Amino acid sequence: MSAQAETAESDNSLPQCWCCGGSFAEPELVHLGSHPEVGLCADCAHWVHRRAAEQAAARRGGLPARYRGAFAATRSWVIQHEVHNLPVLGRLLRGLDRRLP
């Protein structure tokens, strides 16, 4: 068996993230409590957490919901215009994004 075939075979045996479809080792996946068959990679779990927090804040309303909405709109604009891919500014924005709600 060739090295390429072995790699493809080993990739198929790895569990996949239910969100993005990427292959990950079992310890790298987060499983849902009531549905342990559902595994999410760290990036997708973070994305789901962010969406859940946005929805919870929107239900509560008030100033925090407005701030989250403004951050979400800005984040969407940055991604749409691919500003996050710029060398210096993009690195700064990605670092800031990890610390924002």
N, C-alpha and C positions, 0 to 999 in steps of 0.2 A: 504494500500500500504506500502511496506517495505521501510526502509530508503535507501537501495541500489537502489531500483527501482525509488524512488524520486530523488536521486542524478543523476542517469542515464538520467531520464527525463529532469531534469533541465540542464544537460550538453548538451543535444540535442537542447535545445531552445537557447543556446548561439550561437552567430555568430562565424564562423570559419575563421581562417587565410587562405587566398587563396594559400599561399606558403607552410606552414608546416602542415596545417590542424588542428592545435590546436584550442580549444574553448576558447574564450575570451569575456569579457564584452565589450559592444559596445564602451565605451570611451577608451578602451585599443587598439583599432584598428586605423590604419591610412588609410584613403580612398583616392583613386586616383581622381584627379579633374574631368576629363572627364568621369570617370567610377566610380561613388560613390558606386556601388554594389561590387567593389573589395576592400576588407579590408585586411590589413597586420598587423601582430603583430609588436611590436617595434623591436624585434630581426631580423625579416625578412626584415622590412623596412630599418634597418641599413645595412643589407647584400646587398639589392638592391642598396642603395645609394653608397656603397663601389664599387660595380661592375660598376655602371654608371660613377663614378669618374675615375675608372681605364680605362674605354673605352674612356672617354673624354681626359684623359692625353695621352693615346696611339695615338689618332688622332692628338694631338698637337705635339707629339714627344719631343725630347730634353731630358735634364737631369731629369726633374721631372718624365717623363715616365719611365726612367731607374730605378729611385729609387722606384717607385710604383711597377715595375716589380720585383725588387729584394725583396721588402717586401712581395709581393704576393707569390713568389717562396719559401721564407723562411717560411711564414705562412702555405703554403701547406705542406712543409716538416714536420713542427712541428705537424700538425694535422695528417698526414699520420703515423708518428711514435709515436703518442699519448704522446708527450712530455708535452702537455698542461694539462695532467691528473696527472702529478707528483705533490706531495704535495707542496713543497716550490717553485721550479722552475716554475711549472705550474701556480701557483697563480701570480707570477711575470710576466710571459709571457702574461697571460690573461689581467692583468692590463695595460701592455705596449700596447697590441693589441688595446685596447679602445682608445688610444691616437695617434695611427699611422694612416696614410691614408689608 
